Amino acid sequence: MNALHDGWIEIGHIDDIPRQGARVVAAPGGNIAVFRTVDDAVFALADRCPHKGGPLSQGIVHGHQVACPLHDWRIRLDTGQAVAPDEGCAARYPVEVVAGLVRLRLLPDSGCPNA
């Protein structure tokens, strides 16, 4: 990890994250799961399901959602919100890809109460 500016860090190349998978980044506030979808979109959420705290990074990514490995709650990668009928959210973190390098901001940008 390389520190950039304003709380952003460089965590590696997009190819370091498997398609339909995740990479975990240890952060002072808890682990952050950085996901890559089959269409190469990249998202970052707190690595903690809002239901029972399951590790979202170990879930199955399908489309722009991840299924928690504990109880199959579906979490939207773009918002961190649970898919109805479930309720709750995982904190969302800003992430960007610049020239193939993935940059992550360590401050959540969502209004989740558990952020």
Contact map, one row per residue, 1 for C-alpha under 8 A:
1110000011110000000000000000000000000000000000000000000000000000000000000000000000000000000000000000000000000000000
1111000011100000000000000000000000000000000000000000000000000000000000000000000000000000000000000000000000000000000
1111101111000000000000000000000000000000000000000000000000000000000000000000000000000000000000000000000000000000000
0111111111000000000000000000000000000000000000000000000000000000000000000000000000000000000000000000000000000000000
0011111110000000000000000000000000000000000000000000000000000000000000000000000000000000000000000000000000000000000
0001111100000000000000000000000000000000000000000000000000000000000000000000000000000000000000000000000010000000000
0011111110000000000000000000000000000000000000000000000000000000000000000000000000000000000000000000000011100000000
0011111111000000000000000000000000000000000000000000000000000000000000000000000000000000000000000000001111000000000
1111101111100000000000000000000000000000000000000000000000000000000000000000000000000000000000000000001111000000000
1111000111110000000000000000000000000000000000000000000000000000000000000000000000000000000000000000111100000000000
1100000011111000000000001000000000000000000000000000000000000000000000000000000000000000000000000000111100000000000
1000000001111101000000000000000000000000000000000000000000000000000000000000000000000000000000000000111000000000000
0000000000111111100000000000000000000000000000000000000000000000000000000000000000000000000000000001110000000000000
0000000000011111100000000000000000010000000000000000000000000000000000000000000000000000000000001001110000000000000
0000000000001111110000000000000000000000000000000000000000000000000000000000000000000000000000000001000000000000000
0000000000011111110000100000000000000000000000000000000000000000000000000000000000000000000000000000000000000000000
0000000000001111111011100000000001110000000000000000000000000000000000000000000000000000000000000000000000000000000
0000000000000011111111000000000000010000000000000000000000000000000000000000000000000000000000000000000000000000000
0000000000000000111111000000000000011101000000000000000000000000000000000000000000000000000000000000000000000000000
0000000000000000011111000000000000111100000000000000000000011100000000000000000000000000000000000000000000000000000
0000000000000000111111100000000000111000000000000000000011011000000000000000000000000000000000000000000000000000000
0000000000000000111111110000000011110000000000000000000011000000000000000000000000000000000000000000000000000000000
0000000000000001100011111000000011100000000000000000000010000000000000000000000000000000000000000000000000000000000
0000000000000000000001111100001111000000000000100000000010000000000000000000000000000000000000000000000000000000000
0000000000100000000000111110001111000000000000000000000000000000000000000000000000000000000000000000000000000000000
0000000000000000000000011111011100000000000000000000000000000000000000000000000000000000000000000000000000000000000
0000000000000000000000001111111100000000000000000000000000000000000000000000000000000000000000000000000001000000000
0000000000000000000000000111111000000000000000000000000000000000000000000000000000000000000000000000000000000000000
0000000000000000000000000011111000000000000000000000000000000000000000000000000000000000000000000000000000000000000
0000000000000000000000000111111100000000000001100000000000000000000000000000000000000000000000000000000000000000000
0000000000000000000000011111111110000000000001100000000000000000000000000000000000000000000000000000000000000000000
0000000000000000000000011110011111000000000111100000000000000000000000000000000000000000000000000000000000000000000
0000000000000000000001111000001111100000000111100000000110000000000000000000000000000000000000000000000000000000000
0000000000000000100001111000000111110000011110000000000010000000000000000000000000000000000000000000000000000000000
0000000000000000100111100000000011111000011100000000000010001000000000000000100000000000000000000000000000000000000
0000000000000100111111000000000001111111111000000000000000000000000000000000000000000000000000000000000000000000000
0000000000000000001110000000000000111111110000000000000000001111000000000000000000000000000000000000000000000000000
0000000000000000001100000000000000011111100000000000000000000010000000000000000000000000000000000000000000000000000
0000000000000000000000000000000000011111100000000000000000000000000000000000000000000000000000000000000000000000000
0000000000000000001000000000000000011111110000000000000000000000000000000000000000000000000000000000000000000000000
0000000000000000000000000000000000011111111000000000000000000000000000000000000000000000000000000000000000000000000
0000000000000000000000000000000001111001111100000000000000000000000000000000000000000000000000111000000000000000000
0000000000000000000000000000000001110000111110000000000000000000000000000000110000000000000011100000000000000000000
0000000000000000000000000000000111100000011111000000000000000000000000000000100000000000000111100000000100000000000
0000000000000000000000000000000111000000001111100000000000000000000000000000100100000000011110000000000000000000000
0000000000000000000000000000011110000000000111111000000100000000000000000000000000000000011110000000000000000000001
0000000000000000000000010000011110000000000011111000011110000000000000000000000000000000010000000000000000000000000
0000000000000000000000000000000000000000000001111100111100000000000000000000000000000000010000000000000000000000000
0000000000000000000000000000000000000000000001111111111100000000000100001000000000000000110000000000000000000000000
0000000000000000000000000000000000000000000000011111100000000000000000000000000001000001110000000000000000000000010
0000000000000000000000000000000000000000000000001111110000000000000000001000000000000001000000000000000000000000000
0000000000000000000000000000000000000000000000001111110000000000000001000000000000000000000000000000000000000000000
0000000000000000000000000000000000000000000000011111111000000000000000000000000000000000000000000000000000000000000
0000000000000000000000000000000000000000000000111011111100000000000111000000000000000000000000000000000000000000000
0000000000000000000000000000000000000000000000111000111111100000000110000000000000000000000000000000000000000000000
0000000000000000000000000000000010000000000001111000011111100000011110000000000000000000000000000000000000000000000
0000000000000000000011110000000011100000000000100000001111100000000000000000000000000000000000000000000000000000000
0000000000000000000011000000000000000000000000000000001111110000000110000000000000000000000000000000000000000000000
0000000000000000000000000000000000000000000000000000001111111000011110000000000000000000000000000000000000000000000
0000000000000000000110000000000000000000000000000000000001111100011110000000000000000000000000000000000000000000000
0000000000000000000110000000000000101000000000000000000000111111111000000000000000000000000000000000000000000000000
0000000000000000000100000000000000001000000000000000000000011111111000000000000000000000000000000000000000000000000
0000000000000000000000000000000000001100000000000000000000001111100000000000000000000000000000000000000000000000000
0000000000000000000000000000000000001000000000000000000000001111110000000001110000000000000000000000000000000000000
0000000000000000000000000000000000000000000000000000000000001111111000000111100000000000000000000000000000000000000
0000000000000000000000000000000000000000000000000000000100111101111100000111100000000000000000000000000000000000000
0000000000000000000000000000000000000000000000000000000100111100111110011110000000000000000000000000000000000000000
0000000000000000000000000000000000000000000000001000011101110000011111111110000000000000000000000000000000000000000
0000000000000000000000000000000000000000000000000000011101110000001111110000000000000000000000000000000000000000000
0000000000000000000000000000000000000000000000000001010000000000000111110000000000000000000000000000000000000000000
0000000000000000000000000000000000000000000000000000000000000000000111111000000000000000000000000000000000000000000
0000000000000000000000000000000000000000000000000000000000000000001111111100000000000000000000000000000000000000000
0000000000000000000000000000000000000000000000001010000000000000001100111110000001100100000000000000000000000000000
0000000000000000000000000000000000000000000000000000000000000000111100011111000001100000000000000000000000000000000
0000000000000000000000000000000000000000000000000000000000000000111100001111100111100000110000000000000000000000000
0000000000000000000000000000000000000000000000000000000000000001110000000111111111100000000000000000000000000000000
0000000000000000000000000000000000100000001110000000000000000001110000000011111110000000000000000000000000000000000
0000000000000000000000000000000000000000001000000000000000000001000000000001111100000000000100000000000000000000000
0000000000000000000000000000000000000000000000000000000000000000000000000001111110000000100100000000000000000100000
0000000000000000000000000000000000000000000010000000000000000000000000000011111111000000111100000000000000000100000
0000000000000000000000000000000000000000000000000000000000000000000000000011101111100011110000000000000000000000000
0000000000000000000000000000000000000000000000000100000000000000000000001111000111110111110000000000000000000000000
0000000000000000000000000000000000000000000000000000000000000000000000001111000011111110000000000000000000000000000
0000000000000000000000000000000000000000000000000000000000000000000000000000000001111110000000000000000000000000000
0000000000000000000000000000000000000000000000000000000000000000000000000000000000111110000000000000000000000000000
0000000000000000000000000000000000000000000000000000000000000000000000001000000001111111000000000000000000000000000
0000000000000000000000000000000000000000000000000000000000000000000000000000000011111111100000000000000000000000000
0000000000000000000000000000000000000000000000000110000000000000000000000000000011000111110000000000000000000001000
0000000000000000000000000000000000000000000000001100000000000000000000000010001111000011111000000000000000000001010
0000000000000000000000000000000000000000000011111100000000000000000000000010000111000001111100000000000000000001011
0000000000000000000000000000000000000000000011000000000000000000000000000000000100000000111110000000000000011111011
0000000000000000000000000000000000000000000111000000000000000000000000000000011100000000011111000000000000011100000
0000000000000000000000000000000000000000001111000000000000000000000000000000000000000000001111100000000111111100000
0000000000000000000000000000000000000000001100000000000000000000000000000000000000000000000111110000000111111000000
0000000000000000000000000000000000000000011100000000000000000000000000000000000000000000000011111000011110000000000
0000000000000000000000000000000000000000010000000000000000000000000000000000000000000000000001111100011100000000000
0000000000000100000000000000000000000000010000000000000000000000000000000000000000000000000000111111111000000000000
0000000000000000000000000000000000000000000000000000000000000000000000000000000000000000000000011111111000000000000
0000000000000000000000000000000000000000000000000000000000000000000000000000000000000000000000001111100000000000000
0000000000001110000000000000000000000000000000000000000000000000000000000000000000000000000000001111110000000000000
0000000001111100000000000000000000000000000000000000000000000000000000000000000000000000000000001111111000000000000
0000000001111100000000000000000000000000000000000000000000000000000000000000000000000000000000111101111100000000000
0000000111110000000000000000000000000000000000000000000000000000000000000000000000000000000000111100111110000000000
0000000111100000000000000000000000000000000100000000000000000000000000000000000000000000000011110000011111000000000
0000011110000000000000000000000000000000000000000000000000000000000000000000000000000000000011100000001111110000000
0000001110000000000000000010000000000000000000000000000000000000000000000000000000000000000011000000000111110000000
0000001000000000000000000000000000000000000000000000000000000000000000000000000000000000000011000000000011111000000
0000000000000000000000000000000000000000000000000000000000000000000000000000000000000000001111000000000011111100001
0000000000000000000000000000000000000000000000000000000000000000000000000000000000000000001111000000000000111110000
0000000000000000000000000000000000000000000000000000000000000000000000000000001100000000001110000000000000011111001
0000000000000000000000000000000000000000000000000000000000000000000000000000000000000000001000000000000000001111101
0000000000000000000000000000000000000000000000000000000000000000000000000000000000000001111000000000000000000111111
0000000000000000000000000000000000000000000000000000000000000000000000000000000000000000000000000000000000000011111
0000000000000000000000000000000000000000000000000100000000000000000000000000000000000000111000000000000000000001111
0000000000000000000000000000000000000000000001000000000000000000000000000000000000000000011000000000000000010111111
